[in-house]
């Protein structure tokens, strides 16, 4: 079997040798009409209505169906087990034991981190040239510089408070073990094509090097799956590599966990997909490390996420506490928040309770796009198009909107409640990065994407054009190559012509410098931060360290906004983000909502605070609204439009400077819903919006001395989202 695969690969090399001179010839005689683009961002709504993109999606769906026929994407390779590793005592747990009681509240502060980080142990991380280990990842999070495989250093301007390496459970550590010729695993027949995969002489960033790397990587998963199934690769030996990498990952987390200063969590990513290649990925985060499973749960145990939850429940019964965090629902093709289970049955209480027990929070923003909502789902939300990535993950196929975004899921949860079913979608919000270079990428000005060697240059990221013959060569080489070898990338090639210039046409240019997970916790320790996860007192940011608070309760007054004990009073008399507000006040009194936000001093000032409301009416129909509740510079909200006036914030695109005197360092407000109905179930969450600033792609263009790519937004408005508060009514 291995010999057959190698022959196939060498055949691809022969095809490439033919395509190279052909591409040069075509480039010299092309009469292709130049694609024209405007200066503004092409909205996600436009993409979903583009006949060409729709047609290519249909082509890709055929390719995906053919891939599924092989079974390589759904093979059960390993038996599920819940055998435990009993490890030594962890470092001292946190001292915070107080909880809110009566009128006394525990002081909580905002901590910022990343719960979605990949290193060389991830099969795709290693394939992208990443050699950074979990130890390197934690050093980076604490403020040290580490190397990007593209040959430059990466470093945060400020350390993070917490971090979790969540490498893919699928073949964890197997790719680097196959590549490293000093390992015993590298001596088997499977490993030989991958020897010295990331040797220095193989680390080019040119198109031919990238295609060669991608082609060889493309054989890894199918080769391993086929050979294990056929008995040509030892299952026990492979699991031994996984166990070793998992133990090293946990050891790294324990080594760098410093209670009170820096918190780490043991974790991994479960990387399932639906049959139509909808993203169903989850990061699993463990509360502690004293008792852990012997191996992480992967798609090779089961593709069904419900079986992941069952595994977590069985471990919980043995004293192993964890939670799973879904991510990139935007790329799920409508599968992440659908209204049927894996088998296609309508959701019921058992499903809902198991899901919310295991998935209390979701990741709503990261490098591969923001999953809050979509312009076609929230037509009256002017901010709905923020950093939309409209494709399924690792494809150029459109992702269906319905079932893919968290705001719609919140609304659907209300509808399920109306039918008497437990709501599985009462979740909190976090952000994270999904970096595959061990290094978070929250800063627009220093962003280098997530793909290691495949995004090390601005041209690879799609922000600046490929120049001259290189661009023409890449354009035609990949266009012809994709036509001859159909894949999830589609048949249109990897590059597109815009106003005569050639750019990357994939999702890279739509990726964003995002995001961060944030919690309100008593102290920087595993126990304290994990408790915040569980009570959903968490929030997401698109990168800046905006500190956002959100409370709801009865008897709130404006003195709470400025008084020293205002936050404690809000805790005592109400609920914080992630909580449930039960019942109504006296005589149907509307609850008060307190929103407080502090700007990140290293980012742009705040422009406005908003409350997003969703509700269900008496006929069972769900609705949503976006309301500005506080404006910078003391401006007032227009009661008719529910919007703040233009505050005059501008960006100088010649150098990305902003007018920092416009906007607010802090905003706070006490707001009451004028349309509140005591019997009407609803959810509310807060959104803080910054003044405009330069997008990363504009920064790239400035450094390259070229005009920003015309079909990308030149600026953006960074933001933070609180977890929802659910009003349960009578």
C-alpha positions in Angstrom: 0.0 0.0 0.0 2.8 2.4 0.9 4.5 1.8 -2.4 1.4 2.6 -4.3 1.0 5.9 -2.4 4.6 6.9 -3.2 4.1 6.1 -6.9 1.1 8.4 -6.8 3.1 11.1 -5.2 5.9 10.8 -7.7 3.3 10.9 -10.5 2.2 14.3 -9.2 5.8 15.4 -9.3 5.9 14.5 -13.0 2.7 16.4 -13.7 4.2 19.4 -11.9 7.2 19.2 -14.1 4.9 19.4 -17.2 2.8 22.2 -15.7 5.8 24.5 -14.9 6.7 25.3 -18.5 3.0 25.2 -19.5 2.2 27.9 -16.9 5.0 30.1 -18.2 3.7 29.7 -21.8 0.1 30.5 -20.7 1.3 33.6 -18.8 2.9 35.0 -21.9 -0.2 34.8 -24.0 -3.1 35.2 -21.6 -5.9 37.4 -22.7 -8.0 36.9 -19.5 -10.3 39.7 -18.6 -9.2 41.6 -15.5 -11.5 41.2 -12.6 -12.6 44.6 -11.2 -13.1 45.2 -7.6 -14.3 48.2 -5.6 -12.5 49.8 -2.7 -14.8 48.4 -0.1 -14.9 45.0 1.5 -16.8 42.4 -0.5 -19.4 41.4 2.1 -20.1 37.8 3.1 -23.6 38.3 1.8 -22.2 39.0 -1.7 -20.0 35.9 -1.5 -23.0 33.7 -0.7 -24.8 35.1 -3.6 -21.9 34.8 -6.1 -22.8 32.4 -8.9 -19.2 31.4 -9.4 -18.6 30.6 -5.8 -21.9 28.7 -5.6 -21.0 26.6 -8.7 -17.5 25.8 -7.2 -19.1 24.8 -3.9 -21.2 22.2 -5.8 -18.0 20.9 -7.5 -16.2 20.6 -4.1 -19.2 18.9 -2.5 -18.8 16.1 -5.2 -15.1 15.8 -4.3 -15.9 15.6 -0.5 -18.5 12.9 -1.2 -15.9 10.8 -3.1 -13.4 11.2 -0.3 -16.0 9.9 2.2 -16.5 6.8 0.1 -12.9 5.8 1.0 -13.8 5.8 4.7 -10.5 7.4 5.5 -12.2 10.4 7.2 -14.3 8.3 9.5 -12.4 5.1 10.2 -12.6 3.9 13.8 -8.9 3.1 14.4 -8.8 2.9 18.2 -11.0 1.6 21.0 -12.4 4.0 23.4 -10.9 3.8 26.9 -11.2 5.6 30.1 -8.1 4.2 31.8 -6.6 6.8 34.1 -3.1 8.1 34.6 -2.7 8.9 38.3 -0.1 11.6 38.5 1.7 13.3 41.4 0.0 16.2 43.2 -0.3 19.3 41.2 1.1 22.7 42.4 -0.7 24.3 45.2 -4.3 25.1 44.4 -5.7 28.5 44.7 -6.6 30.0 48.0 -9.8 31.6 46.9 -12.6 29.8 48.6 -15.1 32.6 49.0 -18.1 32.8 46.9 -20.8 35.5 46.7 -22.9 35.4 49.8 -25.5 37.9 50.8 -24.2 41.4 50.3 -20.6 40.4 50.3 -18.9 39.7 47.0 -15.5 38.4 46.2 -13.2 40.8 44.3 -12.8 39.5 40.8 -10.5 40.9 38.1 -10.1 40.3 34.3 -7.6 37.7 33.1 -6.7 37.2 29.5 -5.5 34.1 27.7 -5.7 31.7 24.9 -7.3 28.2 25.1 -6.6 27.1 21.5 -2.9 26.7 20.7 -1.1 24.1 18.4 2.5 23.1 18.4 4.8 20.7 16.5 2.8 17.8 18.0 -0.2 18.6 15.8 0.0 16.8 12.5 -0.8 20.0 10.6 1.4 22.2 12.7 4.4 20.0 11.9 3.4 19.9 8.3 3.5 23.7 8.3 7.1 23.7 9.5 6.4 24.4 13.2 9.1 22.9 15.4 8.0 24.8 18.5 7.0 22.5 21.4 4.5 22.9 24.2 7.3 24.3 26.3 8.1 26.9 23.7 4.4 27.8 23.6 4.2 28.5 27.3 7.5 30.5 27.2 5.9 32.6 24.4 2.7 33.3 26.5 4.9 34.4 29.4 6.5 37.0 27.2 9.6 35.3 25.6 10.3 35.5 21.9 10.1 32.2 19.9 11.0 31.4 16.3 8.5 31.3 13.5 9.5 28.6 10.9 9.7 31.5 8.4 12.9 32.6 10.1 11.8 35.6 12.3 10.9 36.0 15.9 7.4 36.3 17.4 6.8 38.0 20.7 3.9 39.5 22.6 4.1 43.1 23.8 2.5 41.9 27.1 2.5 38.4 28.7 -0.8 36.6 28.9 -2.4 35.4 32.1 -3.3 31.8 31.1 -2.6 29.5 28.1 -3.5 26.0 27.0 -1.8 23.9 24.4 -4.5 22.0 22.6 -2.8 19.9 19.9 -4.9 17.7 17.7 -5.6 14.3 19.3 -5.5 12.7 15.9 -2.1 11.1 15.6 -0.8 13.4 18.3 3.0 13.6 18.0 3.1 11.0 15.2 4.2 13.3 12.4 7.3 14.7 14.2 8.1 11.1 15.4 8.0 9.9 11.8 10.1 12.9 10.7 12.8 12.5 13.4 15.1 9.8 12.1 16.5 9.2 15.6 13.2 7.8 16.9 12.3 4.1 16.8 9.0 5.0 15.1 10.9 6.5 12.2 12.3 3.1 11.2 8.9 1.7 10.1 7.9 1.7 6.4 5.2 4.3 7.0 7.6 6.9 8.3 10.2 6.8 5.5 8.5 9.3 3.1 8.4 11.8 6.0 12.0 11.6 7.2 13.5 15.0 7.9 10.3 16.7 6.8 11.4 20.1 8.2 15.0 20.0 7.4 16.4 23.5 6.7 16.8 22.8 3.0 13.1 22.1 2.8 11.8 25.3 4.4 11.2 27.5 1.3 8.2 29.8 1.2 8.0 29.9 -2.7 5.0 28.4 -4.4 6.8 25.2 -5.6 8.1 24.5 -2.0 4.7 25.1 -0.6 3.0 22.8 -3.1 5.6 20.1 -2.5 5.0 20.4 1.3 1.3 20.3 0.8 1.4 17.3 -1.5 3.5 15.3 0.9 1.4 16.3 3.9 -1.7 15.2 1.9 -0.5 11.6 2.0 0.0 11.5 5.8 -3.6 11.0 7.0 -4.7 8.5 4.4 -1.4 6.6 4.5 -1.6 6.2 8.3 -5.3 5.3 8.3 -5.0 2.8 5.5 -1.9 1.1 6.9 -3.3 0.8 10.5 -6.5 -0.7 9.1 -4.5 -3.1 6.9 -2.2 -4.1 9.7 0.9 -2.6 8.0 1.4 0.0 10.7 1.4 -1.3 14.2 -1.6 0.1 16.1 0.1 -0.3 19.5 3.3 1.3 18.4 1.3 4.3 17.0 -0.6 4.7 20.2 2.7 4.6 22.1 3.8 7.7 20.3 0.4 9.4 21.1 0.8 8.5 24.8 4.3 9.8 24.9 3.3 13.1 23.2 0.3 13.5 25.5 2.4 13.0 28.6 4.9 15.6 27.4 2.1 18.0 26.7 0.8 17.6 30.3 4.3 17.8 31.8 4.8 21.1 30.0 1.6 22.5 31.3 2.5 21.5 34.9 6.1 22.8 34.6 4.9 26.3 33.6 1.8 26.5 35.9 2.6 29.1 38.5 -0.4 29.8 40.8 -1.0 33.5 41.2 1.2 34.4 38.3 0.6 32.3 35.2 -2.0 29.5 34.7 -1.8 26.6 32.3 -4.4 23.9 31.5 -3.9 20.4 30.1 -6.0 20.0 26.9 -6.3 18.8 23.4 -8.4 19.3 20.3 -11.0 16.8 19.1 -11.2 17.3 15.4 -14.4 15.8 14.0 -16.1 16.7 10.8 -19.6 16.0 9.4 -19.9 14.0 6.2 -20.2 17.2 4.2 -16.9 18.5 5.8 -18.7 20.7 8.3 -16.4 21.7 11.1 -17.3 20.1 14.4 -14.0 20.7 16.3 -13.8 21.1 20.1 -11.0 21.9 22.5 -11.2 19.8 25.7 -9.8 21.6 28.8 -9.1 19.7 32.0 -9.6 21.3 35.4 -6.5 19.8 36.8 -3.7 17.3 36.0 -3.6 14.9 39.0 -5.9 12.4 37.2 -6.1 12.4 33.5 -7.1 10.0 30.7 -4.2 7.8 29.4 -4.9 9.1 25.9 -7.0 11.9 24.4 -10.2 11.2 22.5 -10.0 11.7 18.8 -12.1 11.2 15.6 -10.4 7.8 15.3 -12.3 6.8 18.4 -15.5 8.3 17.1 -16.6 11.0 14.7 -19.7 11.6 16.8 -19.3 14.5 19.3 -22.0 12.9 21.4 -19.5 10.0 22.1 -16.9 12.6 23.2 -19.4 13.9 25.7 -20.1 10.4 26.9 -16.4 9.8 27.3 -16.1 13.0 29.3 -19.1 12.0 31.5 -17.5 8.6 32.2 -14.2 10.3 33.2 -16.1 12.8 35.4 -17.6 9.8 37.3 -13.9 8.8 38.0 -13.1 12.3 39.3 -11.7 13.8 36.1 -13.4 17.1 35.4 -13.3 18.8 32.0 -15.2 20.8 29.5 -15.3 21.0 25.7 -15.3 24.3 23.7 -16.7 24.2 20.2 -15.0 26.5 17.7 -15.3 27.7 14.1 -19.0 27.1 14.0 -18.9 29.5 11.1 -17.3 26.8 9.1 -19.6 24.0 10.2 -21.9 24.1 7.2 -24.9 24.4 9.5 -23.9 21.4 11.6 -22.6 22.8 14.9 -25.9 24.2 16.2 -28.4 22.1 14.2 -31.7 21.0 15.7 -31.3 17.3 15.3 -28.7 15.0 16.9 -26.0 13.0 15.1 -28.5 10.3 14.1 -30.9 12.9 12.8 -33.4 12.7 15.6 -35.0 15.8 17.1 -33.2 17.2 20.1 -34.5 16.0 23.5 -33.8 16.7 27.2 -31.1 14.0 27.5 -29.2 15.4 24.5 -29.5 19.0 25.8 -28.5 18.2 29.3 -25.5 16.2 28.3 -24.4 18.9 25.8 -24.7 21.9 28.2 -23.0 19.9 31.0 -20.0 19.3 28.7 -20.0 22.5 26.6 -20.9 25.5 28.8 -18.9 27.9 26.7 -18.1 28.4 22.9 -15.3 30.1 21.1 -16.9 32.8 19.0 -13.9 34.5 17.4 -10.4 33.3 16.3 -8.1 33.5 13.3 -10.4 31.6 11.1 -13.2 34.1 11.5 -15.9 35.3 13.9 -18.9 33.2 14.6 -21.2 35.7 16.4 -23.6 36.2 13.5 -23.7 36.8 9.8 -25.1 39.7 7.7 -27.7 37.4 6.1 -28.9 36.2 9.6 -28.8 39.6 11.3 -29.9 42.0 8.5 -30.3 45.0 10.9 -27.0 44.7 12.6 -24.5 47.0 10.9 -21.6 45.2 12.7 -22.6 41.7 11.7 -20.0 41.4 8.9 -17.0 41.6 11.3 -14.2 39.3 10.1 -16.5 36.8 8.4 -14.8 33.7 7.0 -17.6 32.2 4.9 -16.0 28.9 3.9 -15.9 25.5 5.4 -12.5 24.9 7.1 -9.7 23.9 4.7 -11.9 24.3 1.7 -13.1 26.9 -0.8 -16.7 25.6 -0.3 -19.3 27.9 1.2 -20.5 27.1 4.7 -24.3 27.3 5.2 -25.2 30.1 7.5 -28.2 28.6 9.4 -26.9 26.4 12.2 -23.4 28.0 12.1 -23.6 31.1 14.2 -24.0 31.6 17.9 -26.7 34.3 18.0 -29.0 32.2 15.9 -28.3 29.2 18.2 -29.3 31.4 21.2 -32.5 32.2 19.5 -33.1 28.6 18.6 -32.5 27.7 22.2 -35.4 29.9 23.2 -37.6 28.1 20.7 -36.6 24.7 22.1 -37.6 26.0 25.6 -40.9 27.1 24.3 -41.5 23.5 23.2 -40.7 22.2 26.7 -37.2 21.0 25.8 -34.1 21.9 27.8 -32.0 24.6 26.2 -28.7 23.2 25.0 -27.5 26.6 23.8 -27.3 28.6 27.1 -23.5 29.0 26.6 -20.9 31.6 27.4 -18.5 33.3 25.0 -14.7 33.2 24.7 -12.2 34.0 22.0 -8.9 32.3 21.2 -6.4 32.1 18.4 -6.1 28.6 16.9 -2.5 29.4 16.1 -0.5 26.5 14.6 2.9 28.1 15.4 2.6 27.9 19.2 2.2 31.7 19.3 -1.1 33.7 19.7 -1.7 36.3 17.1 -4.0 39.0 18.7 -2.2 42.1 17.3 -3.2 43.5 13.9 0.2 45.3 13.4 2.3 42.2 14.0 0.0 39.5 12.7 1.6 36.6 10.7 -1.4 34.3 10.7 -1.5 30.7 11.9 0.1 28.6 9.2 3.8 28.7 9.9 5.8 28.4 6.6 2.6 28.7 4.6 1.8 32.2 5.9 5.3 33.5 6.7 5.2 36.2 4.0 2.6 38.9 3.2 2.0 37.4 -0.2 1.2 34.0 1.3 -1.2 35.7 3.6 -3.0 37.2 0.6 -2.5 40.8 1.7 -0.1 41.8 -1.0 0.2 40.6 -4.6 2.7 38.2 -6.1 5.0 40.1 -8.4 6.0 39.6 -12.0 6.6 36.1 -13.5 6.4 34.5 -10.1 2.8 35.6 -9.8 1.8 34.5 -13.3 3.6 31.2 -12.8 1.8 30.5 -9.5 -1.6 31.6 -11.0 -1.5 29.2 -13.9 0.3 26.4 -12.3 -2.3 26.0 -9.6 -5.2 26.8 -11.9 -4.2 24.0 -14.2 -3.2 21.7 -11.4 -6.5 22.1 -9.5 -8.4 21.3 -12.7 -6.4 18.1 -13.3 -6.5 17.0 -9.6 -9.8 18.1 -8.1 -9.7 18.8 -4.3 -11.4 20.7 -1.5 -9.6 23.8 -2.9 -11.9 23.8 -5.9 -11.0 24.0 -9.6 -10.3 27.8 -9.8 -6.8 27.6 -8.6 -5.2 29.1 -5.5 -4.8 32.6 -6.8 -7.1 35.3 -8.3 -6.5 38.3 -10.4 -7.7 41.6 -9.0 -7.2 44.8 -11.1 -4.3 43.1 -12.9 -2.5 41.9 -9.8 -2.4 38.3 -8.6 -3.3 37.5 -5.0 -3.9 34.4 -2.9 -7.6 33.5 -3.4 -8.0 31.2 -0.5 -9.3 31.9 3.0 -6.0 33.3 4.2 -6.8 36.9 3.4 -10.1 36.5 5.3 -8.4 35.2 8.4 -8.1 37.7 11.3 -5.8 38.7 14.1 -8.0 37.2 16.8 -8.8 36.5 19.6 -8.5 36.2 23.3 -10.4 34.4 26.1 -11.1 36.5 29.1 -12.5 35.6 32.6 -13.5 37.3 35.7 -11.8 35.4 38.5 -10.7 35.8 42.1 -7.1 35.0 41.2 -4.8 33.6 38.5 -5.0 29.9 39.3 -6.4 26.8 37.7 -9.2 26.4 40.2 -10.3 30.0 40.1 -10.2 30.4 36.4 -11.9 27.0 35.8 -14.7 28.0 38.1 -15.2 31.1 35.9 -15.5 28.8 32.9 -18.1 26.8 34.6 -20.3 29.7 35.8 -19.7 31.3 32.3 -18.4 34.5 33.7 -16.2 34.8 30.6 -16.0 37.1 27.7 -14.4 37.2 24.2 -12.3 39.9 22.6 -11.1 40.1 19.0 -7.6 40.7 20.3 -7.4 43.9 22.4 -7.6 43.5 26.2 -10.9 45.3 26.6 -12.2 44.7 30.2 -16.0 44.2 29.9 -18.5 43.7 32.7 -22.2 42.9 32.3 -24.8 42.6 35.1 -28.6 42.3 35.4 -30.8 42.7 38.4 -33.6 44.5 40.2 -33.0 47.6 42.4 -30.0 48.7 40.4 -29.4 52.5 40.4 -26.9 54.8 38.7 -24.8 55.3 41.8 -23.5 51.8 41.2 -21.6 53.0 38.1 -19.3 55.3 40.0 -19.3 54.1 43.6 -16.4 52.1 45.0 -18.7 49.2 45.9 -20.9 49.4 42.8 -19.6 46.1 41.4 -20.0 44.3 44.7 -23.6 45.6 44.9 -24.3 44.4 41.4 -23.0 40.9 42.3 -25.1 40.9 45.5 -28.4 42.2 44.0 -28.2 40.5 40.5 -26.3 38.2 38.2 -23.2 38.6 36.2 -22.6 37.6 32.6 -23.3 33.9 32.0 -26.0 33.9 34.7 -29.8 33.4 34.6 -32.2 36.0 35.9 -35.2 34.3 37.3 -38.6 35.9 37.5 -39.5 39.6 37.4 -39.3 42.5 39.8 -42.3 43.9 41.7 -45.2 44.9 39.5 -43.5 43.6 36.4 -40.5 45.9 36.9 -37.9 45.7 34.1 -34.5 44.6 35.3 -31.6 47.0 35.1 -28.5 46.1 33.0 -25.1 47.5 33.9 -22.5 47.5 31.2 -18.9 48.6 32.0 -16.0 48.6 29.6 -12.4 49.8 29.9 -10.4 50.3 26.7 -7.1 48.5 26.1 -4.4 51.3 26.5 -2.4 49.7 23.6 -5.4 49.7 21.2 -8.0 52.2 20.0 -10.4 54.0 22.4 -14.0 52.8 22.8 -16.7 54.2 20.5 -19.9 52.6 21.9 -21.4 50.0 24.1 -24.3 47.9 22.8 -26.8 45.4 24.1 -27.9 42.6 21.8 -31.3 41.2 22.8 -33.0 38.1 21.5 -36.5 37.1 22.5 -39.4 34.8 21.6 -42.9 36.2 21.1 -46.3 34.6 22.0 -46.5 32.9 18.6 -43.2 31.2 19.1 -41.2 33.4 16.7 -37.8 34.6 17.7 -36.5 38.1 17.2 -33.3 40.1 17.8 -32.3 43.7 18.2 -29.1 45.7 18.6 -29.2 48.7 20.8 -26.5 51.3 21.4 -26.6 52.1 25.2 -23.6 54.3 25.7 -21.6 56.6 23.4 -18.1 58.1 23.5 -17.5 61.8 24.2 -20.8 62.1 26.2 -23.0 61.8 23.1 -26.5 60.5 23.5 -28.2 57.6 21.7 -30.8 58.6 19.1 -34.0 57.1 20.5 -35.4 56.5 17.0 -32.4 54.8 15.4 -31.0 53.4 18.7 -27.6 54.4 17.5 -24.8 56.8 18.6 -23.9 59.6 16.3 -20.7 59.6 14.3 -17.9 60.5 16.8 -15.5 61.6 14.1 -13.0 58.7 14.6 -10.7 58.3 11.6 -7.7 56.4 10.4 -4.8 57.8 8.4 -4.2 55.1 5.9 -0.8 56.4 5.0 0.6 55.4 8.3 -2.3 53.7 10.2 -2.3 56.5 12.8 -5.6 57.3 14.6 -7.0 60.3 16.4 -6.7 59.0 20.0 -8.5 62.0 21.6 -11.7 60.9 19.9 -13.3 58.1 21.9 -13.4 56.9 25.5 -11.0 55.1 27.8 -14.0 53.9 29.8 -17.8 53.7 29.2 -20.5 52.6 31.6 -24.2 52.7 31.7 -27.3 51.5 33.5 -29.9 50.5 30.9 -33.4 49.2 31.1 -35.2 47.5 28.2 -38.1 49.7 27.2 -39.8 46.7 25.5 -39.4 44.4 28.5 -42.3 42.0 29.0 -42.2 40.0 32.2 -43.7 36.8 30.6 -41.3 36.9 27.6 -38.1 34.8 27.7 -35.1 36.6 26.4 -31.3 36.7 26.3 -29.1 39.8 26.5 -25.4 40.2 25.9 -23.1 43.3 25.7 -20.8 44.3 22.9 -18.1 47.0 23.3 -16.9 48.5 20.0 -13.6 50.4 19.5 -12.9 53.3 17.2 -11.6 52.2 13.7 -8.0 51.1 13.3 -6.0 49.4 10.6 -6.6 45.8 9.7 -3.6 43.5 9.5 -3.7 43.4 5.8 -3.4 47.1 5.6 -0.3 47.0 7.9 1.2 44.4 5.5 0.5 46.6 2.5 2.1 49.6 4.2 5.3 47.7 5.0 5.4 46.4 1.4 4.9 49.8 0.0 1.8 48.8 -2.1 -1.8 49.8 -2.0 -4.1 47.7 0.3 -5.8 44.8 -1.4 -9.1 46.4 -2.7 -11.5 43.6 -1.8 -10.4 43.6 1.8 -11.5 45.9 4.6 -8.8 48.5 5.1 -9.9 49.2 8.7 -11.9 47.3 11.3 -13.4 48.0 14.7 -12.1 45.7 17.3 -14.6 44.5 20.0 -15.4 42.5 23.0 -18.5 40.4 23.7 -19.9 39.4 27.1 -21.4 36.0 27.7 -25.3 36.3 27.6 -27.6 36.7 30.6 -30.8 34.7 30.1 -34.0 36.1 31.5 -36.3 33.2 32.3 -39.5 35.1 33.0 -42.2 33.8 35.3 
